[in-house]
């Protein structure tokens, strides 16, 4: 059972995220077992809003480009999305916002089973950098096993919620991706070792996995339930480094 880490909330009530097994998964806004980030602690982190609600995380990679997961697009056109930077609040309050004007989804993205889960959002104008808003360096080579990394985002605190407005983070170790059930790992994916009750969950989709100041992963999906003790799966940034350059010049 694989579950995408998507949040999809409208003011009239919660929608449901469909897992790769066809089961419905509730949505939410916090990392399991994480800590609340300090203001400006992760200046590359963005909140991607669909209309007016946080739907995914992402990272700043240049003044005009945001890196995120392909499954965050949900079939909507660019003008439905706004990127919020420089704030730890999922509402975007206290930060700056930028309208998305172009979306580049990987041409070979497959939603089920998830593959090539990577996308780029281009914003109108240039993002203004300051101490709370900075781009992240991108990996060009795979990380070493058991590297210490950090995931940040607004995913569930526990399965089924509740959500939080405040950015969360959790320290993780890279683990070897192994095939599990119908999931067959390949070199375009990374996995993290997690303890039961911790790790990525709904709402963390598209968020950056960063090791020593370099982004190596993009939060993609979890095996089984969130926090069940199985590895979380990330898109391997290094495997798509040339694709990113071809699309953005970065």
C-alpha positions as CSV (number, residue, x, y, z in Angstrom):
1,X,0.0,0.0,0.0
2,X,1.5,3.3,-1.1
3,X,0.1,6.7,-0.1
4,X,0.8,10.0,-1.7
5,X,1.5,12.8,0.8
6,X,-0.9,15.3,-0.6
7,X,-3.1,17.9,1.2
8,X,-6.2,19.0,-0.6
9,X,-8.5,21.2,1.5
10,X,-11.2,23.6,0.5
11,X,-13.3,25.8,2.8
12,X,-16.3,23.7,2.3
13,X,-14.6,20.6,3.8
14,X,-11.9,18.1,3.3
15,X,-11.3,16.1,0.1
16,X,-9.6,12.7,0.1
17,X,-6.3,11.6,-1.3
18,X,-6.4,8.4,-3.2
19,X,-3.5,5.9,-2.5
20,X,-1.9,3.8,-5.2
21,X,-4.1,0.9,-4.0
22,X,-7.2,2.9,-4.6
23,X,-8.0,3.5,-1.0
24,X,-8.9,6.9,0.3
25,X,-6.6,8.7,2.8
26,X,-7.5,11.7,4.9
27,X,-5.5,14.8,4.4
28,X,-3.6,16.9,6.9
29,X,-0.9,19.5,7.6
30,X,2.0,18.3,9.8
31,X,5.0,16.0,9.9
32,X,4.7,13.0,12.3
33,X,7.1,13.1,15.3
34,X,8.6,16.5,14.2
35,X,9.4,19.8,15.9
36,X,8.2,23.3,15.2
37,X,10.8,25.2,13.1
38,X,12.2,28.6,14.1
39,X,11.1,31.5,12.1
40,X,13.4,31.6,9.0
41,X,15.1,28.3,9.9
42,X,14.4,26.8,6.4
43,X,14.5,29.8,4.1
44,X,14.2,27.6,1.0
45,X,10.8,26.1,2.1
46,X,7.7,27.3,0.3
47,X,4.0,26.6,0.8
48,X,2.1,26.0,-2.5
49,X,-1.5,27.0,-2.3
50,X,-4.2,25.7,-4.6
51,X,-6.6,28.7,-4.8
52,X,-6.4,29.7,-1.1
53,X,-5.3,26.6,0.7
54,X,-2.0,24.9,1.4
55,X,-1.7,21.8,-0.8
56,X,2.0,21.0,-1.0
57,X,5.5,22.0,0.0
58,X,8.3,22.9,-2.4
59,X,11.7,24.5,-2.5
60,X,13.2,27.7,-4.0
61,X,15.9,26.8,-6.5
62,X,16.2,30.2,-8.3
63,X,14.5,33.6,-8.3
64,X,11.8,32.2,-10.6
65,X,11.6,28.5,-10.1
66,X,10.2,26.2,-7.4
67,X,10.9,22.4,-7.2
68,X,8.1,20.1,-6.1
69,X,6.4,16.8,-6.7
70,X,4.4,16.1,-9.9
71,X,1.4,14.6,-8.0
72,X,0.9,18.1,-6.5
73,X,-0.5,19.5,-9.8
74,X,-3.8,17.6,-9.6
75,X,-4.5,18.5,-13.2
76,X,-5.0,22.2,-12.5
77,X,-3.6,25.0,-14.7
78,X,-0.8,27.3,-13.4
79,X,-3.1,30.2,-12.5
80,X,-4.8,28.2,-9.8
81,X,-1.5,28.1,-7.8
82,X,0.2,30.6,-5.6
83,X,3.6,30.2,-3.9
84,X,4.2,31.6,-0.4
85,X,7.8,32.2,0.8
86,X,9.4,33.6,3.9
87,X,6.9,32.3,6.4
88,X,6.5,29.3,8.7
89,X,2.7,29.6,8.5
90,X,0.8,27.3,6.1
91,X,-1.6,30.2,5.6
92,X,1.2,32.2,4.0
93,X,0.7,35.1,6.6
94,X,3.8,37.2,7.2
95,X,5.5,36.2,4.0
96,X,5.4,37.1,0.3
97,X,3.3,35.5,-2.4
98,X,4.0,34.8,-6.1
99,X,1.6,33.7,-8.8
100,X,2.5,30.6,-10.7
101,X,2.6,31.2,-14.5
102,X,4.1,28.0,-15.8
103,X,4.2,24.3,-14.7
104,X,6.7,21.8,-16.0
105,X,5.7,18.2,-15.0
106,X,8.0,15.4,-15.9
107,X,7.0,14.0,-19.2
108,X,7.2,10.4,-17.9
109,X,5.3,11.0,-14.6
110,X,3.1,8.1,-13.7
111,X,0.6,8.4,-10.8
112,X,0.1,4.7,-10.1
113,X,2.5,3.3,-9.2
114,X,4.2,6.7,-8.7
115,X,7.2,7.3,-10.9
116,X,9.1,10.4,-12.1
117,X,7.3,12.4,-9.4
118,X,8.9,15.7,-10.0
119,X,7.7,19.1,-11.3
120,X,8.8,22.7,-11.6
121,X,6.7,25.8,-11.0
122,X,7.7,29.2,-12.5
123,X,6.5,32.3,-10.7
124,X,5.7,35.8,-12.0
125,X,8.5,38.2,-11.4
126,X,11.6,37.4,-9.3
127,X,11.5,36.1,-5.7
128,X,13.1,38.7,-3.4
129,X,15.8,37.0,-1.4
130,X,16.5,38.0,2.2
131,X,17.5,36.2,5.5
132,X,14.2,34.3,5.4
133,X,14.0,33.6,1.7
134,X,16.9,31.8,0.0
135,X,17.4,29.2,-2.8
136,X,18.7,25.7,-1.9
137,X,21.6,24.0,-3.7
138,X,20.6,20.9,-5.6
139,X,22.4,17.5,-5.6
140,X,24.2,16.3,-8.7
141,X,25.3,13.0,-7.2
142,X,23.4,10.5,-5.0
143,X,23.9,10.8,-1.2
144,X,25.7,8.3,0.9
145,X,23.6,5.7,2.8
146,X,22.9,6.8,6.4
147,X,23.5,10.5,5.6
148,X,21.8,12.8,8.1
149,X,19.1,14.8,6.5
150,X,16.1,17.0,7.4
151,X,12.6,17.1,6.0
152,X,10.4,20.1,6.5
153,X,6.7,20.6,5.8
154,X,3.2,20.9,7.0
155,X,2.2,17.3,7.1
156,X,0.1,15.4,9.7
157,X,1.2,15.2,13.3
158,X,-0.5,11.8,13.5
159,X,-2.5,9.7,11.1
160,X,-5.9,11.4,10.6
161,X,-4.6,14.8,11.9
162,X,-4.8,17.3,13.4
163,X,-3.1,19.9,11.3
164,X,-1.0,22.8,12.4
165,X,-0.3,26.2,10.8
166,X,3.4,26.0,11.8
167,X,6.2,24.5,9.7
168,X,7.6,21.3,11.2
169,X,10.9,19.5,10.6
170,X,12.3,16.1,11.4
171,X,15.8,14.7,11.3
172,X,16.1,11.5,9.2
173,X,18.7,9.0,8.0
174,X,18.9,7.9,4.4
175,X,18.2,4.1,4.1
176,X,18.6,1.7,1.2
177,X,15.4,1.5,-0.9
178,X,14.1,-2.0,-1.0
179,X,11.2,-3.4,-3.0
180,X,8.1,-3.8,-0.9
181,X,5.0,-5.6,-2.1
182,X,4.3,-4.1,-5.6
183,X,6.7,-1.3,-5.0
184,X,10.0,-1.9,-6.9
185,X,12.7,0.6,-5.9
186,X,15.0,2.1,-8.6
187,X,17.8,4.7,-8.7
188,X,15.3,7.6,-9.3
189,X,14.1,7.2,-5.7
190,X,15.5,7.6,-2.2
191,X,14.3,6.2,1.1
192,X,14.6,7.3,4.7
193,X,14.7,5.1,7.8
194,X,11.9,6.1,10.2
195,X,10.8,4.9,13.6
196,X,7.2,4.0,14.2
197,X,5.2,7.2,14.7
198,X,7.5,9.5,12.8
199,X,8.2,10.6,9.3
200,X,6.4,12.2,6.3
201,X,2.7,12.2,6.0
202,X,-0.2,13.8,4.2
203,X,0.6,17.5,3.5
204,X,4.4,17.0,3.1
205,X,4.2,16.3,-0.6
206,X,6.8,18.1,-2.7
207,X,8.8,19.1,0.4
208,X,12.6,19.2,0.4
209,X,14.8,16.5,1.9
210,X,18.1,18.3,2.6
211,X,21.4,16.9,3.7
212,X,24.2,19.2,4.8
213,X,22.7,22.2,2.9
214,X,22.0,20.3,-0.3
215,X,18.6,19.1,-1.5
216,X,18.7,15.4,-2.3
217,X,15.0,14.4,-2.2
218,X,11.5,15.5,-2.9
219,X,8.8,14.0,-0.6
220,X,6.7,11.7,-2.7
221,X,4.9,8.9,-0.9
222,X,4.9,6.5,2.1
223,X,4.7,2.8,2.2
224,X,1.7,1.6,4.2
225,X,0.3,4.1,6.7
226,X,2.1,7.2,7.7
227,X,4.4,6.5,10.7
228,X,4.0,2.7,10.4
229,X,7.8,2.2,10.6
230,X,8.3,1.5,6.9
231,X,10.6,3.7,4.8
232,X,9.3,7.0,3.3
233,X,10.1,7.4,-0.4
234,X,11.5,10.5,-2.1
235,X,12.2,11.5,-5.7
236,X,16.0,11.5,-6.1
237,X,17.0,15.0,-7.2
238,X,20.4,13.9,-8.6
239,X,18.7,11.5,-11.0
240,X,16.8,14.5,-12.5
241,X,19.5,17.1,-12.3
242,X,19.9,17.4,-16.1
243,X,16.2,17.6,-16.6
244,X,16.0,20.5,-14.1
245,X,18.7,22.3,-15.9
246,X,17.1,21.8,-19.3
247,X,13.8,23.2,-18.0
248,X,15.1,26.1,-15.9
249,X,18.8,26.8,-16.7
250,X,19.5,26.2,-13.0
